[in-house]
Amino acid sequence: MIASQYKIILPSDYDMEIINSRVKNNGHKTDGFYGLKFKLYLTIKKRRE
């Protein structure tokens, strides 16, 4: 099993729609990787107070 995890802290006012759009438009590019069983893209949004 190979796993990768990246933690990238963005500015609090960063437009997360940019990230969501990139995942939507580019996530399929790794679908054909040999042995790939599943993949996960996780984003966390901070609650604004």
Helices and strands as residue ranges (DSSP letters): H 16-26, G 27-30
